[in-house]
């Protein structure tokens, strides 16, 4: 009987321990929608994505309440590898559950959108003219001559469809307000398109001529032949009378 009592106590203690340890696993299962940032990695160096892609996807997940609560504090990411793409054109990829970095205890139920379409183009390089970008006007009485850049050509890189149409890139803004003399300024070379990158030079030296305005020439009185003829003719008439 004494041994039987000890066995009963041991069984009760084991049940209590099991109940405490397994309590989280017996929690209620719920579903919720979380946001995962979308990341496309492994794009070949000679290709570039030229169309917009969503910045994130909506992921429906299933798990116990406590696990879902802890998931809220994590940064989720949907990552797809594009290293196998080697030709330009239209591309469609499928985002699957294994692309989402959720804990093992969490099940991915669905992803929206799960198909991403975009266009990839070949990268091209080209040398184009650098145009000084002048903003504002000098004070009255001063004129601005033709600004020049040195160097005056830049090597740019970008999608073939844009590079083939590109003739020039500009400098950053050069303010002309208040200028009364010729000046030289180092200015960054920039591109208007986020897909076109300036390779070199990063900066150029811009010379802007600012000259004092010159007024019109005063006409010479001896060249006014009409006035001379009229005076002579009047004198002759008076003498005749």
Residue pairs with C-beta under 8 A, 6 or more apart in sequence:
24 64
24 66
25 64
27 64
27 65
27 66
27 67
28 64
28 65
29 62
29 63
29 64
30 62
30 63
30 64
30 65
30 68
31 60
31 61
31 62
31 109
32 60
32 61
32 68
33 58
33 59
33 60
33 61
34 58
34 59
34 61
34 71
34 72
34 76
35 56
35 57
35 58
35 59
35 76
36 56
36 57
36 59
36 76
36 77
36 78
36 100
36 101
37 55
37 56
37 75
37 76
37 77
37 78
38 53
38 54
38 55
38 56
38 57
38 77
38 78
38 80
38 95
38 116
39 77
39 78
39 79
39 80
40 49
40 53
40 79
40 80
40 82
40 93
40 116
41 79
41 80
41 81
41 82
41 83
42 81
42 82
42 83
43 49
43 82
43 83
43 85
43 120
44 82
44 83
44 85
44 86
45 123
46 122
46 123
47 85
47 86
47 88
47 120
47 121
47 122
47 123
48 120
48 121
48 123
48 158
48 159
48 195
49 118
49 119
49 120
50 118
50 119
50 120
50 121
50 159
50 161
50 195
51 118
51 119
52 118
53 116
53 118
54 113
54 116
56 78
57 78
57 95
57 111
57 112
57 113
57 114
58 111
58 112
59 76
59 78
59 100
59 102
59 108
59 110
59 111
59 112
60 108
60 109
60 110
60 111
60 112
61 68
61 71
61 102
61 106
61 107
61 108
61 109
62 106
62 107
62 109
63 71
63 105
63 106
63 107
64 105
67 103
67 105
67 106
68 106
71 102
71 103
71 106
76 100
76 101
76 102
77 100
77 101
78 95
78 99
78 100
78 111
79 99
79 101
80 93
80 95
80 99
80 116
82 91
82 93
85 91
85 120
88 119
88 120
88 121
88 122
88 160
89 119
89 120
90 117
90 118
90 119
91 117
91 118
91 119
91 120
92 115
92 116
92 117
93 115
93 116
94 114
94 115
95 111
95 113
95 114
95 115
95 116
96 111
96 114
97 108
97 111
100 108
100 111
102 108
121 159
121 160
121 161
122 159
122 160
123 157
123 158
123 159
123 160
124 157
124 158
124 159
124 160
124 163
124 164
125 155
125 156
125 157
125 163
125 199
126 155
126 156
126 163
126 164
126 166
127 153
127 154
127 155
127 156
128 153
128 154
128 156
128 166
128 167
128 168
128 169
129 152
129 153
129 154
129 167
129 168
129 169
130 149
130 151
130 152
130 153
130 154
130 168
130 169
130 170
130 171
130 189
130 204
131 149
131 168
131 169
131 170
131 171
132 147
132 148
132 149
132 170
132 171
132 174
132 187
132 206
132 208
133 170
133 171
133 172
133 173
133 174
133 187
134 144
134 147
134 174
134 176
134 208
135 173
135 174
135 175
135 176
136 175
136 176
136 177
137 144
137 176
137 177
138 144
138 176
138 177
138 178
138 179
138 180
138 210
139 178
139 180
141 212
141 213
142 179
142 180
142 210
142 211
142 212
142 213
143 210
143 211
143 212
143 213
144 176
144 179
144 208
144 209
144 210
145 182
145 208
145 209
145 210
145 211
146 209
147 174
147 206
147 207
147 208
147 209
148 206
148 207
149 171
149 187
149 204
149 205
149 206
149 207
150 204
150 205
150 206
150 207
151 201
151 204
152 204
154 169
154 189
154 198
154 199
154 200
154 201
154 204
155 198
155 199
155 200
156 163
156 166
156 169
156 191
156 196
156 197
156 198
156 199
157 163
157 196
157 197
157 199
158 166
158 191
158 193
158 195
158 196
158 197
159 195
159 196
162 193
162 195
162 196
163 196
166 196
169 189
169 190
169 191
169 192
169 196
169 198
170 189
170 190
170 192
171 187
171 188
171 189
171 190
171 204
171 206
172 187
172 188
172 190
174 185
174 187
174 206
174 208
176 208
176 210
179 208
179 210
180 210
181 210
182 207
182 208
182 209
182 210
182 211
183 207
183 208
183 210
184 205
184 206
184 207
184 208
185 205
185 206
185 208
186 203
186 204
186 205
186 206
187 203
187 204
187 205
187 206
188 202
188 203
189 198
189 201
189 202
189 203
189 204
190 198
191 197
191 198
